[in-house]
Amino acid sequence: ADVDNILRFEKDFPGAKVIRLERNYRSKAHILAAASHLIAHNEGRLGKTLHTEDEDGEKVNVACAWDSEEEARLIGDEIERLQRNGESLDEIAILVRASFQMREFEDRFVTLGLPYRVIGGPRFYERAEIRDALAYFRVVVQPADDLAFERIVNTPRRGLGDATLKILHAYARAHSVPLTQAAAVLIETEEIKPKPRGALREVLDMFERWRSELDTTAHTELAPIILDESGYTQMWLDDKSPDAPGRLENLKELVRSMEPYESMTGFLEHVSLVMDTETGEQEEKVSLMTLHSAKGLEFDTVFLPGWEEGLFPHQRALDESGKAGLEEERRLAYVGITRAKQRARIYFASNRRIHGLWQSSIPSRFLDELPASSVDVIETGSVSGNWGYGASRFDKRETFSSPYDTPGWQRAQNRKASGQQRTSSPRLIEGEVIARSSGTASAFAKGERVFHQKFGYGKVTSIDGNKLTVDFEMSGPKRVIDSFLEKH
């Protein structure tokens, strides 16, 4: 679909009569007003003013979460509240800008026991690239997993085709051994031709090397090593199809999702639980989809997470198409809001992991374009503090050398200067400890000033081996591993 076809229609067909359908029968007045005020910022559009005879209804809610995990928790809690109040799960939808955002919600819904459906594509763990990556991890942990081994032995292509697999299967059946064991025997024989035999030997050597690192390397560090050394990441980097960037984002999200688990085995057990979760066909379900898949649909309640610069509007759209890309992103935002009949809930996170690094997020410029008269800013009790709902200053932004040069970080500095610093007891942040603790002495000293990529500057207050408690200037006391700190 190309909106230019509509914009050029009167020019291409002189004398054509334009009939504007301006009465809306779906959304309450506040929802419609918010969406109309937003889309009015687009220059490339046929002007029309939507109206409804319906009542005002609830204002569009805007709320801030600390990170994507808290965002999923807040939305899950709100859905449970709506369900207790008699709302049908079939009338609730979560619309995301990028498919990788779904993973956090799928995990949360499994934890809560909330049935859900993914519209417009498979569930996160059922996507082809995720299944491939999981197959690599499973063979590392469990070499006897024949299905996993067969899935990735020739992915990416290594010249191990059907003829080689046929020989492996025949030997494995005849001797009642796993395919990996059959391969280990056959590479020492002449049963397989020299070229595929060499490729198979390389595959087995890789798995043996990764397996030897299970006890010495954190699983969150080993996972990307596996994907890189196997050539799987490079396969998608070389792929020129339109969906390749999204698949790479999904792989990064998969690695990030491993952080709360103590080992690769524990993570794979969790994935098995998620994938085994089935709901009855007639059971009510929350709908989870991308904004592109939501066109033409409607729900009583719509949740719109991830309204942050770089994610929505998506940076790739801005880089590739400039102003036209921004206006298309704004149309998507309009579509998202107008899917709601009764309630629209917009969320943004203060922090989000981008390309493996925590960054302070800037609220989407689209939030600035919503009318204050139709919006309620909701206090969530988030540890993120009181984020302002005002100008993002994105248009004045330059390229930042560090996330702590961003307007988001500057706003945090302003909060500190105004005395809004948080005070709380130390807590261990899930996902931060991705290196194993040790009893070795830390290279840091009590009272020393340090810098953390996520939490910023702080002072060491206590030391327990390589685990330090640091009183961060903006985030308060946190327990972190010393390898995540720099001296300053």
Phi, psi and omega per residue, in radians:
A1 nan 2.322 -3.135
D2 -2.213 1.999 -3.089
V3 -1.094 -0.393 3.132
D4 -1.082 -0.491 3.097
N5 -1.051 -0.662 3.122
I6 -1.324 -0.752 -3.091
L7 -1.120 -0.525 -3.116
R8 -1.605 -0.034 -2.947
F9 -1.011 -0.823 -3.104
E10 -1.148 -0.576 3.119
K11 -1.270 -0.695 -3.130
D12 -1.270 -0.502 -3.107
F13 -2.235 1.376 -3.107
P14 -0.985 2.430 3.131
G15 1.568 -0.096 3.117
A16 -1.109 2.455 -3.129
K17 -1.649 2.265 3.139
V18 -1.710 2.133 3.092
I19 -1.963 2.044 -3.101
R20 -1.608 2.155 3.068
L21 -1.650 1.677 -2.946
E22 -1.853 -0.168 3.116
R23 -1.542 2.238 -3.117
N24 -1.825 2.283 -3.101
Y25 -1.861 0.056 -3.034
R26 -1.761 -1.024 -2.891
S27 -1.656 2.635 3.014
K28 -1.160 2.856 -2.978
A29 -1.081 -0.735 -3.117
H30 -1.136 -0.694 3.113
I31 -1.099 -0.781 -3.130
L32 -1.134 -0.708 3.135
A33 -1.118 -0.731 3.130
A34 -1.096 -0.798 -3.124
A35 -1.153 -0.721 -3.117
S36 -1.162 -0.696 3.129
H37 -1.144 -0.635 3.126
L38 -1.167 -0.905 -3.034
I39 -1.235 -0.313 3.106
A40 -1.123 -0.294 3.108
H41 -1.323 -0.189 3.079
N42 -1.408 2.289 3.079
E43 -1.469 -0.605 -3.117
G44 -1.504 1.377 3.133
R45 -2.774 2.736 3.002
L46 -1.507 2.026 -3.028
G47 -1.101 2.343 2.989
K48 -2.737 2.691 -3.117
T49 -2.063 1.873 -3.137
L50 -1.308 2.555 3.072
H51 -2.527 2.846 3.131
T52 -2.436 2.622 3.062
E53 -1.574 -0.022 -3.094
D54 -1.343 2.963 3.137
E55 -1.269 2.945 -3.103
D56 -1.052 -0.762 -3.097
G57 1.240 -2.910 3.140
E58 -1.309 2.565 3.021
K59 -1.248 2.756 3.040
V60 -1.174 2.225 3.139
N61 -1.608 2.386 3.040
V62 -2.138 2.212 -3.092
A63 -2.379 2.676 -3.130
C64 -1.947 2.409 3.028
A65 -2.034 2.773 3.127
W66 -1.166 -0.795 3.135
D67 -2.671 -3.054 -3.072
S68 -1.152 -0.537 3.114
E69 -1.150 -0.794 3.114
E70 -1.192 -0.584 3.087
E71 -1.015 -0.808 3.115
A72 -1.148 -0.656 3.131
R73 -1.149 -0.795 -3.133
L74 -1.075 -0.758 -3.137
I75 -1.194 -0.709 3.083
G76 -1.052 -0.746 3.121
D77 -1.108 -0.706 -3.142
E78 -1.161 -0.670 3.104
I79 -1.122 -0.733 3.090
E80 -1.084 -0.668 3.117
R81 -1.127 -0.764 3.113
L82 -1.091 -0.696 3.132
Q83 -1.115 -0.731 3.106
R84 -1.100 -0.500 3.139
N85 -1.508 0.156 3.040
G86 1.664 0.091 3.123
E87 -1.320 2.457 3.107
S88 -1.376 2.352 3.084
L89 -1.099 -0.460 3.108
D90 -1.134 -0.314 -3.113
E91 -1.789 0.347 3.138
I92 -2.173 2.322 -3.133
A93 -2.392 2.591 3.009
I94 -2.039 2.122 -3.090
L95 -1.979 2.058 -3.076
V96 -1.947 2.720 3.122
R97 -1.367 -0.653 -3.077
A98 -2.221 2.509 -3.040
S99 -1.097 -0.493 -3.109
F100 -1.119 -0.379 3.125
Q101 -1.146 -0.381 -3.058
M102 -1.150 -0.537 -3.021
R103 -0.976 -0.783 -3.113
E104 -1.047 -0.699 -3.125
F105 -1.280 -0.675 3.116
E106 -1.073 -0.788 3.111
D107 -1.073 -0.744 -3.115
R108 -1.147 -0.707 -3.115
F109 -1.180 -0.609 3.067
V110 -1.126 -0.731 3.105
T111 -1.059 -0.735 -3.103
L112 -1.428 -0.268 -3.058
G113 1.338 0.434 3.123
L114 -1.544 2.097 3.096
P115 -1.207 2.495 -3.114
Y116 -2.586 2.812 3.047
R117 -2.263 2.541 3.031
V118 -1.800 2.156 -3.105
I119 -1.789 2.362 3.072
G120 1.558 0.085 -3.140
G121 3.044 3.060 3.133
P122 -1.319 2.885 3.009
R123 -1.105 2.831 -3.026
F124 -0.956 -0.890 -3.053
Y125 -1.326 -0.077 3.110
E126 -1.745 -0.038 3.121
R127 -1.204 2.551 -3.012
A128 -0.990 -0.799 -3.093
E129 -1.182 -0.556 3.113
I130 -1.268 -0.723 3.089
R131 -1.082 -0.683 3.100
D132 -1.089 -0.850 -3.128
A133 -1.076 -0.759 3.127
L134 -1.102 -0.613 3.110
A135 -1.104 -0.735 3.061
Y136 -1.013 -0.829 -3.098
F137 -1.114 -0.676 -3.105
R138 -1.162 -0.689 3.140
V139 -1.177 -0.591 3.073
V140 -1.105 -0.800 -3.085
V141 -1.366 -0.673 -3.071
Q142 -2.339 1.602 -3.084
P143 -1.069 -0.333 -3.095
A144 -1.461 0.047 -3.139
D145 -1.374 1.602 -3.065
D146 -1.136 -0.686 -3.118
L147 -1.094 -0.735 3.132
A148 -1.160 -0.765 -3.118
F149 -1.100 -0.765 -3.118
E150 -1.137 -0.562 -3.114
R151 -1.144 -0.643 -2.974
I152 -2.031 -0.014 -3.085
V153 -1.052 -0.500 3.113
N154 -2.093 0.484 3.103
T155 -2.246 1.911 0.015
P156 -1.196 2.970 -3.034
R157 -1.059 2.280 -3.132
R158 -2.255 0.157 -3.088
G159 1.428 0.315 3.109
L160 -1.800 1.419 -3.045
G161 -1.532 -2.826 -3.061
D162 -1.081 -0.619 -3.106
A163 -1.103 -0.749 3.120
T164 -1.151 -0.777 3.139
L165 -1.103 -0.607 3.120
K166 -1.099 -0.719 3.109
I167 -1.149 -0.741 3.122
L168 -1.068 -0.807 -3.123
H169 -1.103 -0.716 -3.115
A170 -1.094 -0.780 3.139
Y171 -1.172 -0.745 -3.116
A172 -1.084 -0.723 3.127
R173 -1.177 -0.748 -3.077
A174 -1.142 -0.534 -3.068
H175 -1.970 0.076 3.108
S176 0.931 0.892 3.121
V177 -2.243 2.778 3.083
P178 -1.147 2.830 -3.133
L179 -1.084 -0.648 3.138
T180 -1.120 -0.658 3.117
Q181 -1.229 -0.680 3.082
A182 -1.079 -0.723 3.138
A183 -1.106 -0.709 -3.129
A184 -1.077 -0.586 3.117
V185 -1.334 -0.802 -2.999
L186 -1.229 -0.433 3.120
I187 -1.240 -0.205 3.091
E188 -1.686 0.119 -3.130
T189 -2.116 -3.093 3.092
E190 -1.752 0.187 -3.098
E191 -1.101 -0.573 -3.118
I192 -1.896 2.467 -3.125
K193 -1.054 2.695 -3.022
P194 -0.954 -0.795 -3.064
K195 -1.141 -0.924 3.084
P196 -1.140 -0.505 3.101
R197 -1.118 -0.722 3.095
G198 -1.144 -0.698 3.121
A199 -1.135 -0.700 3.138
L200 -1.155 -0.668 3.101
R201 -1.084 -0.722 3.118
E202 -1.093 -0.698 3.120
V203 -1.095 -0.830 -3.132
L204 -1.111 -0.680 3.116
D205 -1.102 -0.693 3.117
M206 -1.085 -0.826 -3.124
F207 -1.122 -0.654 3.111
E208 -1.130 -0.704 3.127
R209 -1.149 -0.790 3.141
W210 -1.137 -0.667 -3.125
R211 -1.125 -0.620 -3.136
S212 -1.220 -0.296 -3.113
E213 -1.666 -0.045 -3.097
L214 -1.003 -0.674 -3.066
D215 -1.582 -0.136 -3.078
T216 -2.035 -0.257 -3.106
T217 -2.141 2.324 3.108
A218 -1.017 2.431 -3.066
H219 -1.071 -0.509 3.114
T220 -1.268 -0.344 3.043
E221 -1.582 -0.610 -3.107
L222 -1.239 -0.630 -3.086
A223 -0.998 -0.912 3.113
P224 -1.156 -0.490 3.059
I225 -1.088 -0.784 3.128
I226 -1.044 -0.826 -3.103
L227 -1.154 -0.588 3.140
D228 -1.332 -0.890 -3.054
E229 -1.191 -0.479 3.116
S230 -1.296 -0.269 -3.078
G231 1.532 0.038 -3.056
Y232 -1.226 -0.756 3.098
T233 -1.081 -0.767 -3.137
Q234 -1.094 -0.581 3.122
M235 -0.996 -0.747 -3.135
W236 -1.393 -0.488 3.047
L237 -1.139 -0.605 3.139
D238 -1.423 -0.291 -3.109
D239 -1.266 2.261 -3.090
K240 -1.750 0.141 -3.141
S241 -1.240 2.704 -3.087
P242 -1.074 -0.469 -3.081
D243 -1.577 -0.033 -3.119
A244 -1.068 -0.794 3.108
P245 -1.031 -0.662 3.103
G246 -1.142 -0.635 3.113
R247 -1.166 -0.668 3.088
L248 -1.146 -0.679 3.070
E249 -1.079 -0.710 3.132
N250 -1.116 -0.685 3.121
L251 -1.129 -0.697 3.088
K252 -1.129 -0.675 3.112
E253 -1.169 -0.619 3.097
L254 -1.063 -0.817 3.128
V255 -1.086 -0.746 3.127
R256 -1.084 -0.607 -3.095
S257 -1.204 -0.215 -3.119
M258 -1.412 -0.245 -2.969
E259 -1.036 -0.702 -3.092
P260 -1.214 -0.159 -3.021
Y261 -1.759 2.584 -3.028
E262 -1.316 -0.397 -3.075
S263 -2.685 2.942 3.087
M264 -1.155 -0.618 3.099
T265 -1.092 -0.786 3.127
G266 -1.080 -0.690 3.117
F267 -1.145 -0.766 -3.130
L268 -1.130 -0.581 3.056
E269 -1.124 -0.702 3.092
H270 -1.086 -0.776 -3.134
V271 -1.074 -0.715 3.105
S272 -1.049 -0.690 3.105
L273 -1.105 -0.778 -3.133
V274 -1.103 -0.785 -3.069
M275 -1.274 -0.421 3.121
D276 -1.477 -0.155 -3.113
T277 -1.287 2.000 3.124
E278 -2.152 2.562 3.098
T279 -2.128 2.710 3.141
G280 -1.133 2.609 -3.103
E281 -1.061 -0.579 -3.083
Q282 -1.560 -0.059 -3.081
E283 -1.317 2.497 3.070
E284 -1.114 2.490 -3.112
K285 -2.472 2.532 2.954
V286 -1.269 2.429 3.115
S287 -1.665 2.319 -3.129
L288 -2.197 2.178 -3.064
M289 -2.800 2.941 3.013
T290 -1.436 2.817 3.109
L291 -1.062 -0.588 3.123
H292 -1.123 -0.557 -3.121
S293 -1.441 -0.145 -3.007
A294 -1.552 -0.173 -3.071
K295 -1.044 2.297 3.136
G296 1.553 -0.120 -3.127
L297 -1.763 2.869 3.093
E298 -2.624 2.587 -3.105
F299 -2.532 2.682 3.080
D300 -1.088 -0.765 -3.092
T301 -2.190 2.265 3.134
V302 -2.181 2.229 3.043
F303 -1.801 2.326 -3.095
L304 -2.179 1.524 -3.116
P305 -1.490 2.859 2.984
G306 1.377 0.524 3.125
W307 -1.460 1.392 -3.121
E308 -2.360 2.599 3.088
E309 -1.023 2.374 -3.124
G310 1.668 -0.554 3.066
L311 -1.756 -0.764 3.084
F312 -2.677 1.752 0.140
P313 -1.194 2.516 -3.081
H314 -1.282 2.349 -3.074
Q315 -1.058 -0.613 -3.118
R316 -1.117 -0.663 3.115
A317 -1.132 -0.667 3.124
L318 -1.215 -0.722 -3.106
D319 -1.171 -0.696 -3.028
E320 -1.478 -0.568 -2.996
S321 -2.199 -0.016 3.071
G322 1.025 -2.281 -3.087
K323 -1.084 -0.693 3.115
A324 -1.086 -0.680 3.101
G325 -1.141 -0.697 3.106
L326 -1.089 -0.749 -3.118
E327 -1.181 -0.592 3.077
E328 -1.192 -0.662 3.062
E329 -1.104 -0.670 3.127
R330 -1.168 -0.624 3.063
R331 -1.087 -0.672 3.087
L332 -1.089 -0.727 3.101
A333 -1.077 -0.706 3.100
Y334 -1.085 -0.786 3.098
V335 -1.023 -0.782 -3.114
G336 -1.051 -0.843 -3.108
I337 -1.124 -0.724 -3.066
T338 -1.397 0.053 2.960
R339 -1.330 -0.268 -3.043
A340 -1.535 2.304 3.064
K341 -1.618 -0.747 -3.039
Q342 -1.959 -0.733 -2.993
R343 -2.454 2.366 3.013
A344 -2.191 2.189 -3.102
R345 -2.119 2.074 -3.131
I346 -1.908 2.366 -3.135
Y347 -2.213 2.581 2.927
F348 -2.412 2.667 -3.111
A349 -1.835 2.486 3.103
S350 -1.219 -0.527 -3.095
N351 -2.378 2.495 3.079
R352 -2.595 2.509 3.136
R353 -1.467 2.071 3.131
I354 -2.070 2.106 -3.128
H355 0.943 0.686 3.054
G356 1.484 -0.044 -3.115
L357 -2.072 2.416 3.058
W358 -1.267 2.337 3.102
Q359 -2.344 2.509 2.997
S360 -1.225 2.232 -3.066
S361 -1.574 2.648 3.030
I362 -1.819 2.175 3.104
P363 -0.938 2.493 -3.101
S364 -0.995 2.487 3.068
R365 -1.067 -0.404 3.134
F366 -1.121 -0.502 3.083
L367 -1.129 -0.644 3.119
D368 -1.158 -0.392 -3.054
E369 -1.610 0.000 3.070
L370 -1.469 2.507 -3.118
P371 -1.306 2.275 -3.122
A372 -1.021 -0.514 -3.089
S373 -1.211 -0.302 -3.114
S374 -2.036 0.238 -3.071
V375 -2.231 2.392 2.966
D376 -1.981 2.206 3.052
V377 -1.558 2.096 -3.001
I378 -1.700 2.294 3.017
E379 -1.425 2.117 -3.068
T380 -1.702 -0.172 -3.020
G381 1.321 0.274 -3.129
S382 -1.169 2.602 3.061
V383 -1.201 -0.039 -3.137
S384 -1.289 -0.236 3.113
G385 1.516 -2.853 -3.068
N386 -1.686 1.593 3.112
W387 -1.366 2.387 3.140
G388 -1.239 2.668 3.043
Y389 -1.971 1.296 -3.055
G390 -2.507 -2.787 -3.057
A391 -1.065 2.323 -3.135
S392 -1.491 -0.325 -3.132
R393 1.104 0.385 -3.067
F394 -1.084 -0.680 -3.075
D395 -1.103 -0.366 3.133
K396 -1.636 -0.011 -2.990
R397 -1.284 2.505 3.009
E398 -1.835 3.114 3.057
T399 -1.262 2.244 -3.046
F400 -1.737 2.358 3.134
S401 -1.344 -0.332 -3.093
S402 -2.631 2.614 3.067
P403 -1.048 -0.328 -3.123
Y404 -1.525 0.063 2.965
D405 -1.687 -0.051 -3.018
T406 -1.362 2.813 3.040
P407 -1.004 -0.584 3.112
G408 -1.054 -0.747 3.127
W409 -1.225 -0.629 3.120
Q410 -1.126 -0.648 3.083
R411 -1.100 -0.662 3.106
A412 -1.112 -0.697 3.102
Q413 -1.095 -0.670 3.127
N414 -1.145 -0.630 3.109
R415 -1.130 -0.693 3.126
K416 -1.092 -0.762 -3.115
A417 -1.113 -0.509 -3.125
S418 -1.562 0.145 3.045
G419 1.465 0.341 -3.102
Q420 -1.713 0.520 -3.125
Q421 -1.228 2.443 -3.118
R422 -1.415 2.602 3.009
T423 -2.242 2.241 3.131
S424 -2.803 2.901 3.124
S425 -1.350 2.707 -3.126
P426 -1.066 2.521 3.037
R427 -2.508 2.648 -3.131
L428 -1.525 2.091 -3.082
I429 -1.393 2.200 3.114
E430 -1.071 2.366 3.095
G431 1.582 -0.257 -3.140
E432 -1.397 -0.575 -3.090
V433 -1.548 1.517 3.133
I434 -1.875 0.083 3.000
A435 -1.993 2.538 -3.111
R436 -1.208 2.441 3.094
S437 -1.217 2.664 3.112
S438 -2.477 2.862 -3.138
G439 -1.573 0.081 -3.116
T440 -1.244 2.666 -3.106
A441 -1.182 2.497 3.131
S442 -1.355 2.650 3.094
A443 -1.425 -0.030 -3.110
F444 -1.819 2.747 -3.133
A445 -2.060 2.653 3.098
K446 -1.047 2.343 -3.125
G447 1.569 -0.108 -3.097
E448 -1.322 2.505 3.115
R449 -1.494 2.308 -3.054
V450 -2.348 2.940 3.092
F451 -2.259 2.380 3.114
H452 -2.138 2.365 -3.062
Q453 -1.012 -0.576 -3.118
K454 -1.633 -0.754 -2.966
F455 -1.715 -0.179 3.088
G456 1.523 -2.545 -3.061
Y457 -1.561 2.586 3.102
G458 -2.915 -3.096 -3.110
K459 -2.198 2.339 3.126
V460 -1.183 2.209 -3.140
T461 -1.904 -0.442 3.065
S462 -2.734 2.740 -3.067
I463 -2.317 2.280 3.075
D464 -2.326 1.562 -3.051
G465 1.129 -2.170 3.100
N466 -1.690 0.182 3.066
K467 -1.792 2.156 -3.078
L468 -2.047 2.520 2.923
T469 -1.729 2.161 -3.090
V470 -2.141 2.300 3.052
D471 -1.584 1.694 -3.098
F472 -1.379 2.506 -3.052
E473 -1.100 -0.594 -3.094
M474 -1.831 -0.455 -3.000
S475 -1.900 -0.119 -3.094
G476 1.389 -2.931 -3.074
P477 -1.229 2.338 3.080
K478 -2.443 2.627 2.999
R479 -1.775 2.187 -3.087
V480 -2.428 2.860 3.055
I481 -1.454 2.430 -3.031
D482 -1.104 -0.414 -3.129
S483 -1.184 -0.225 3.112
F484 -1.601 0.038 -3.046
L485 -1.938 2.647 3.009
E486 -2.144 2.536 3.098
K487 -1.354 2.448 3.119
H488 -2.469 nan nan
